[in-house]
Amino acid sequence: MNQAPVNKNALRWRCRRGMQEMDILLLRYLDTNYDQADTSEQQAFAELLQQQDDVLWDWLSGRGLPDDANLSQLVCRLTKHS
């Protein structure tokens, strides 16, 4: 099932989490990697942004990884150059 394209401005808004460290990681990915990513990675990013802040911060700070392989791979990519 194909999903409708996500508005990049909506993604930018969802990247703003109120925690500067998390905002920087998410916005940096959106600005530098999102457009070149394949559709499955773009969908994983949109799904990642649906997570609760505490869960997302645990993943981004290295205190765990998502069970989903696509999300886990994306988290690793996001944190690789942090």
ZINORQUI-V264811 format. One record per backbone hydrogen bond with DSSP energy under -1.0 kcal/mol. NH is the residue of the N-H (numbers start at 1). CO is the residue of the C=O. E is the energy in kcal/mol with one decimal. If there is no record, write none. Layout:
NH&CO&E, NH&CO&E
This chain:
11&7&-1.9, 12&8&-2.4, 13&9&-2.0, 14&10&-2.1, 15&11&-1.6, 17&15&-1.1, 23&19&-2.8, 24&20&-2.6, 25&21&-1.8, 26&22&-2.5, 27&23&-2.9, 28&24&-2.3, 29&25&-1.8, 30&26&-2.3, 31&27&-2.7, 32&28&-2.2, 33&29&-2.8, 34&29&-1.9, 37&33&-1.1, 42&38&-2.4, 43&39&-2.4, 44&40&-2.1, 45&41&-2.3, 46&42&-2.1, 47&43&-2.3, 48&44&-2.7, 49&45&-2.0, 50&47&-1.3, 51&48&-1.5, 56&52&-2.8, 57&53&-2.8, 58&54&-1.8, 59&55&-2.0, 60&56&-2.7, 61&57&-2.1, 62&59&-1.2, 63&58&-2.8, 72&68&-2.6, 73&69&-2.5, 74&70&-2.0, 75&71&-2.7, 76&72&-2.2, 77&73&-2.0, 78&74&-2.8, 79&75&-2.1, 80&76&-1.1, 82&79&-1.3
